[in-house]
Amino acid sequence: MSDPLDEIAELEHLRREAQALSRRLAAGDREAVEASARDPHEVVRVALAAEGRIDAVEVFPDWDRRVGADDLGPAIVAAADEAARRRAQAWVHGVTQQPTDDAADPVPGASPSVAGLTDPVDDSAVNYARSLFYVLRDSFAGLDELEREARAAALATSSVGGPDDRVRVTLAGDRLSGVTFDDEWLGSADAEQVGAAVTQAVHEAYAQRADATPLRGSWPYRELDRMAGDPAQLLASLGLAPRRPPGSA
């Protein structure tokens, strides 16, 4: 028969490891948030949203003094690629530089032998785990089909035109791979209008890609993303890490 104290110690160790992992992931997310970069010619700036997709494209007022019209699209692509590289680098830095001391703060009022434990696992954590199990079971049942769809989506190239086809952007998977302009419109538009048009076209391209992957947006994958998409929140919902205060990011 196992010693209850050994089981408590094992649970404490598991929760400490989960808390450490949660802190590392959160540190990576903090480092990677709002990554941005400029192109080598310093004519555009691309900012990424928290999930890594392009949030905004800013074209600087004097861009046409530095590059020709045919070079503006490649400059935007170069800035987007550099922003993605910086985001990935920042995330890795945040995760790896998080202090390795994984000792959790003592729970107020807890006895010294279980000071590292969070609140005992309650019914909500048990119910959450049960629900997650069923979602995972249904997800695995269609995993082969989802994999085929995901592989096709990652390789697919899509091209989307903005208002009046003034701007056309091309995505290879989720990566921006090309930007072209209507020459006449580009010659008369100011830098702010150009940046706004590219941003709108990219967002429309993302939206069309999402619509083109119906399986990922259906049961159970949408529910799986909701329940497990945020690792830190998942650990908290399972009772393996402290719950976030209401309203916290």
Beta strands, then each sheet from edge to edge (+ up, - down):
strand 1: 36-38
strand 2: 44-48
strand 3: 54-59
strand 4: 157-161
strand 5: 167-172
strand 6: 175-181
sheet 1: 1+ 2- 3+
sheet 2: 4+ 5- 6+
end
